[in-house]
Amino acid sequence: MSERHHQAAFPDDREGRTEEEQSAWHAQAGDLRGNDGDFRGALSEYKKAARLNPSSPQNLSKLADGYAAADLPFKALDYYQRALESQREQGGEELVDAHVGLGDLCRTFARSATAVRSYERAVRSRPRKPFYRWKLAVALTALGLYEQAEQQLLTALQLAPKDAFYRFQLADVYLLMQRHRDAIVELEQVVILAPRDEYYRLRLGAALLRAGRAPEAVPHFERAVELQPKNSSYHVLLRYARMRNEQTPAISIDIEMLELGAYDEDFVQRIQRLSEPPLAA
């Protein structure tokens, strides 16, 4: 939104308004600028809002959001903490967004335990919001608390049973728990829910390969290639899956590395060479 459009949305008739009203005006203007991707402009508006009403936890939280969007994480961390302290002193409604923002920053700083506590506060305040449960599950997974992460994702799926993303995240947790059969079951549901997502197909194919079920894996790699025909990596992976299915020639590879796309040029050349038909005598 241009400066002119912002002025149209928020006409500059602030004369006679209280400082609290002017603060709210700047906060809303900051929201509009942020929605337009003008993060510097949003930060400027949030600063004005906080100067006019520095005791407002909501203003401090928005200012923290502005610093986070402007890639100033230490400033953002400080203002999230200030916002939450102010909210505790004043009482009132929980600052859910501040807890989530603080959790996100703590994950960035590899402070997973603090992130868990922040996300838990958000989940307690909004227990029916699956997005917060997913964030909590990610932080729990980083701490190796897989069973707790599983429970959060299962609850998220109860709230949003047709969401392929949360089901995919649950499958990833099962892979970390070495529960490959459960992971495959979830991934099979994922590709039903999102049949045109080639990455989900790739991950299901890799999981099936890991389980020694190459004949079932091949069609999923074929579908991934159909969906992304210009992706040369997918063609290589399909060749590898077919070779595993035919069991000749034998080749060894770390399936987890394959699944993540972490293979080098030497592997690609070997696959291409071994998958070529033999020269006629």
Steps between C-alpha positions, in 0.01 A plus 500: 500500500642838399537799731195655334295185559607492863384857539168408341456209737606710799425867429735730688236662721667426828453849645303482819564128549645372824849355500346154545285551190797626300697199618228265374505688167873437456465135606235442233710683241791273594282193447407621152861570406609162630228324301637675191852378572621846603670376817710812549190719476311270737781519754497879480125509571530253789773715655270803486216300654722380785636850570147637531375215720805324648301316766295306245606132484342477155715788373816342640408168341442664162831681531665164568329362187640794305854440619470128424376570145786749455748224594597659832450193724664630817285814497195283432585266787533794740163648403315168511626460856397856584156443352443184703625664820266793441210264434568310823506826697179631346313171475244465225503274196804283434734629227491184290685650203779618729544151642516356148741768380722444801491126438602549137797714600608253768504224238719724283743529792481122566329563833248221449401461866400867522319468165301208640387707799395788275304278262338320793361834620361564152342153486341544843348829384386370162466121540297460182755664272699217332768738369621568855503129580718439194748766615511340843558159339796637303662634817433173685656305213814713521531386863451135404159489671343307214207348690388843620540640149291211367218582743495865395482406132230240560295769674568740211366235261189455710441872452596499131466141371535591133820702539778326307773713656435396860470135396833529317659646813368203700656262247833677545479449877427131446809472280708650780346245738592219257131421459528457124173315451305776676688763296404328175134480604497874567685584179254293300223714646699814423521425126126432497435839657755681279531291182678772300778568749808334353707536817255292699520234227878508522498452876253212481710334231813534712322359806385201299853445369630509856247233593614279210177559305654617173212379274263729691749788500550520123151636412541785746833603348339473156221731613751748643673510161165554326426794728850651465637372167780758488644401836805290411538378859160333484604312186812375678298385798253321273786316331636398835159375616461293184845351548412407857179343373684292239777424751766527228755637511543527876584844635515623858383843614386659823124529450473788746750701300314409183172611656644840587654544156849494653684305235801609296587504132688171528180327611309653208763382251501149645122478475505624143778261403350195667149566369612521137428191292809284431677547168431232242783253456 
